[in-house]
Each structure stands twice: as structure tokens, then as C-alpha cells.
Amino acid sequence: MRAAARLAATRLVITDVKLRGSSGLDVELPCFDRVTSITLDVYRARFVLPPAGDLPALESLSLRNCGVDLEDLLPRCSRLRKLRIVASAWKHESLKVHSVTLKELDVYIGKAYVKVRCVDIVTPKLEKLRVLACFCADDGFTLSHSMPLAKEVHWECWGLSDTGRFGVPWLLFCLTLKPAKLTLGNNPGVLHTLSLSIRNYSSVSLDFGEEDKDFGRTISQIPITKFQVLELVIETDGHVYGAMVLYLLGMCTFITKLVSNECPVNCPCDEPNNWRYQSISLVDLKEVEIHGFKGRGHEVDLLKAIVRGATMLERVAAYLSNPISPSKNGCMDSISKAYPSVKFDIYHEPSSQKREYID
């Protein structure tokens, strides 16, 4: 790298290098005057900068399998626009990115390694953010951010975030906020979907402490709240999930997909069962999709509660894995007649044969 500095190179690429040793080794990163792009893939390297000097021309920096003190580096990069970190060997429990010039930030921290306990992002010009990492769900985790111009945010985190307030243990093991570009007339925009992957955890004994301490906080800490679609992927293991879904809807505004399964008779997950009569305001909800719908009593009750609270609802699509009985079809008929302004579509998966209820 010192030779590259002497040659006044404008681009530096070092890849597929593995340093010997069981722990990280300090490697000096020279302060290049003319380099505009740096790509470093040096396993176990911990890059350090000299006491004085800057990287005044650097616009793009990619770090893979190596580390650097971002608090020391970023203030020296007065033109940095893109920063990418792929850290399967990340040794820090914090991620701090403060930059007045950065426009794109892409971070991946392998979930098999250390959990991040602190995220601090202050980037007034940032437009695109992508963070995939394993975050701690305990009281020690902190998240702060200021990125007022961010338009595309992809945020995915894994970790144990659980609750026992709905009769049986539920585990939120993956949260993903993902963008999708769309065009309305001549106005391009970005639509964000919040996807929650939840599974029943009845087979494992968990000490919840304060109820819902982690479950709700994980959702409330996402870096953008202007998402339009809520996707719930629920591995029910046969349990009632209505109370949990209504709770999540109380925190969010728009749901398009649910995955449901039947629940055993007299299962404790249906306690308390007063969720069936709960009133919830969903004034922004326009479309609902339910996948794996079987027409069970608790599924119909949940659908009624959602439709009852969504005064601007336009469409409900239920995807059936198996044909349902005439009596259960009758339940759908009664709901559609009670709400004539809503279009009800029933699809029989996997053939996706559609039946419409339109009054």
C-alpha cells in the first residue's frame, strides 16, 4: 500500500488476502491524496491510520472481512459518498457512522458472530441505507439515527425478541424492512414493506420478566416508520394468533399477508379471548391478504375484527390451502354482505382458482 501511495494511484483494490494469526493484526492504511476508490478484503486485518493525514479524494470505500476505526476514519474523508462493510469477522459491539457527505451506506454483519449492541448513524445527506445484522434484544441495546433524506431503507435484523403475553410464548426471530420502487404517473417513489417472521416457542421454557419488554421494542426501533405494507409470516404450530396480530396492528397501519394454521381445542394460547371484541382503528388499511386461511373460528373472528376497524378497506384476499366446508363459506358470505364496499376474493391454492364476493 505504501508503494501505491508513492505511485499516486487513484484506485486501490486488495482482495482474497488472509493474515496469519488467531486474532486481528494492525495494518497501517496510508493517507492517499489521489485515491477515489478503495476496496479491501483482508481477513483478520485491523486497519489503522497514521496520526496525521486525510483521504481528501476518497469517494467509495468497501471493507470486507476486516475492520477499521470508523470514528477515526470518517472525519478524514471529506468526499466520501459510498461506504460498504461486509464483516464476517466484525469484532465490535457497536456500529457508529457519522458523516456529513455519505449518501449510501451498506452494512452486513454475519449473524454467526458478535451481536451489535449499539447503532448510531448520523448522516444528513444519506439517501440509501442497507443494514443486515444480528442485534441484541436485551436492555443494553441502543439505536439512534438521524438521516432525514433517506428514501430507500433496507433493514434486516435477527435475534431473540419474545413475549409471553398472548398465552403461549411467541418469538420474533427476524425483522425486515425492505424497499420497492414504484411509479405513480410521472412521480417515481419508494414503497416500504415491514416483514415480521414469528414462530411459536411453546417447546422452550423462557423467562420473560416484564411482559412484552423486547417484542414491541424491536419493532418500534426500526429506522423508518413510513412503511405502507405489513407482512406477517407466522409459524403458528397450531396456535391461535388473533390477539397477537391485533396487537401488532395497533403498532402498525397496513397489512397484506398472514400465514395461519389451526389451533388445538382449549389451548392456553386463546387466553384471554376478549381480543375478538377488541376495537382497533386502522384508517389507512386498504388491502388485506391472508395465506393459508382455513376458515377456523379464530381465523374468521380475526378477519371480522380487522374489517370492523378498517373503515377505508377496499379488498380482502384469502388464499385457501384446502377447500372449506359450505358452513365456513357461509361465514365468508355473511362478512361480505355486512361490508358491501369491500371486495372479497377467495383463492384455492395451489391452483389459485378464484371466487369473488361482490355486492
TATA-V713623 format. One line per field, one symbol per residue. ss: DSSP state (A for helix, B for strand, O for the rest). A space follows every 10 residues. Layout:
ss=???
This chain:
ss=OAAAAAOOOO BBBBBBBBOO OOOOBBBBBO OOOOOOBBBB BBBBBBBBBO OOOOOOOOOB BBBBBBBBOA AAAAAAOOOO OBBBBBBOOO OOOBBBBBOO OOOBBBBBBO OOOOOBOBBB BBOOOOOBBB BBBBBOOOOO OBBBBBOOOO OBBBBBBBBB BBBOOOOOOB BBBBBBBBBB BBBBOOBBBB BBBBBBBBBB OOOOOOOOOO OOOOAAAAAA OOOOOOOOBB BBBBBOOOOO OAAAAAAAAA AOOOBBBBBO OOOOOOOAAA OOOAAAAOOO OOOOOOBBBB BBBOOOAAAA AAAAAAAAAO OOOOBBBBBB OOOOOAAAAA AAAAAAAAOO OOBBBBBBOO OOBBBBBOO
